[in-house]
């Protein structure tokens, strides 16, 4: 496993990290699978574990905390998030000073930790002044409850620039990381956001790097969805909306390149993200340890320049630029 700095900070995070949003905790057998996956992550050199207060109503934080208790606190980096409702009250949500202050204490109790390494704003809160949110997060750093803070994909390039101006004006602790959706199919951050992050030393830790499972290669054009796959049960049908003939044709071509490099298309997709210097770590999901062991291979995969050129031709991405005249 290789490690990178989180943005311009001194914090080292593994190139592949493990997220908790797809972790199933409905019965003992599922919890045991999750336990084995976390152990496999440590064995593979992963040191970054991502969670959120909204996952399973706080149960994901409590479960992750119980697993990480088996390891020295200095050996891992853990993140969580704030924004979504944690109760019925009008102030039990959002990014107000009140909710953030109360929620970090709830998260620390759930994880059974004195501090967390990274605290993300899970969404953008239109109803709270950005200055209030950033001042509160900076205060939490001063208090030692969090070490670094970051924001989500809903913080556009303009919002990130505004946040940086507020941080500079009040000499706050810096915004260190952004967690957007990013993969071979969805490259919207390359239009403007990546440049803003590089300029301000903000490390990018993308989620959904396999495009909801599209880039695993398990979905085939003209064939039924695999039994038990996300396309058969996901309530919001995110992956189903991605399963177009155009996208499936791209995956088929990418599989051929992966085969030539001796890896699965999923590993190729993760390694492709890691070719981007702005990326600090790729947050992966794994429902079993075998998937995780496959994912970590991406940290060692070197994609030759000719293969990269072919990949870009297949993806056909064009960065937005408006030319006049």
MOBEL-V698350 format. One record per backbone hydrogen bond with DSSP energy under -1.0 kcal/mol. CO is the residue of the C=O (numbers start at 0). NH is the residue of the N-H. Records with the same first field share a line. If there is no record, write none. Layout:
CO: NH ; NH
This chain:
1: 14
3: 12
4: 6
5: 8
10: 5
12: 3
14: 281
16: 283
17: 49
19: 22
26: 30
27: 31
28: 32
29: 33
30: 34
31: 35
32: 36
33: 37
34: 38
35: 39
36: 40
37: 41
38: 42
39: 43
40: 45
41: 44
46: 76
47: 17
48: 78
51: 54
53: 56
54: 57 ; 59
55: 58
57: 61
58: 62
59: 63
60: 64
61: 65
62: 66
63: 67
64: 68
66: 69
67: 70
71: 74
72: 75
76: 48
77: 116 ; 117
78: 50
79: 119
80: 52
81: 121
82: 93
88: 91
91: 85
95: 99
96: 100
97: 101
98: 102
99: 103
101: 105
102: 106
103: 107
104: 108
105: 109
106: 110
107: 111 ; 112
115: 146
116: 147
117: 79
118: 149
119: 81
124: 127
128: 132
129: 133
130: 134
131: 135
132: 136
133: 137
134: 138
135: 139
136: 140
137: 141
138: 142
139: 144 ; 145
140: 143
144: 115
147: 118
148: 175
149: 120
150: 178
151: 154
153: 155
155: 159
156: 160
157: 161
158: 162
159: 163
160: 164
161: 165
162: 166
163: 167
164: 168
165: 169
166: 171
175: 202
176: 150
177: 204
179: 206
185: 182
186: 189
187: 190
188: 193
191: 195
192: 196
193: 197
194: 198
195: 199
196: 201
200: 7
202: 177
203: 279 ; 280
205: 282
206: 181
207: 210
209: 214
210: 213
212: 215
213: 216
219: 222
225: 228
228: 231
229: 232 ; 233
236: 240
238: 241
241: 243
243: 247
244: 248
245: 249
246: 250
247: 251
248: 252
249: 253
250: 254
252: 256
253: 257
254: 258
255: 259
256: 260
257: 262
263: 267
264: 268
265: 269
266: 270
267: 271
268: 272
269: 273
271: 274
272: 275
275: 278
277: 203
281: 16
283: 18
287: 291
288: 292
289: 293
290: 294
291: 295
293: 296
294: 297
295: 298
296: 299
303: 307
304: 308
305: 309
306: 310
307: 311
308: 312
309: 313
310: 314
311: 315
